[in-house]
Amino acid sequence: MSNQNEHLWDGEGYEAGDAFDLKCEEWEQRDWLTWLAKNLVFPFKVTREEDMDDAAFRQGASPRLFQVGHTFEVLGLDGEDEMMGIIVEAKEKGQIGHLPLADLEVKPKTDKNYWPVREYVVWVANR
């Protein structure tokens, strides 16, 4: 994923109206688990940006690992869940957890894993 031009649909000043639709069509045909396994380099650092479990946001919720705002390491892909999408195995403070890749973000953009994860997250959000 070294060609930044492949991702012009994701930047400011986007004007090519059909480019995003074409990218979405490409994504619909993609075997995401296989594609990500080929394009990601493990382990890598991520930040949790989303959380499908609303319990983490309830008042009085106990602190726990892998919450929104936490940074931790993704060790590998752990399969696919019908509802949650691709699940990753992650490690935070010596503990192992499993969570949806769609909840995560790689920072900074210059990280070689940024664009593969970003493409997946955008695809999940738009399907």
Secondary structure, DSSP 8 states (H G I E B T S, - for coil): ---GGGGGGGSTT---TTHHHHHHHHHHH--HHHHHHHH--SSEEEEE---S-GGGGSTT----TT-TT-EEEEEEEEEEETTTEEEEEEEETTEEEEEEGGGEE-SSTTSTTHHHHHHHHHHHHH-
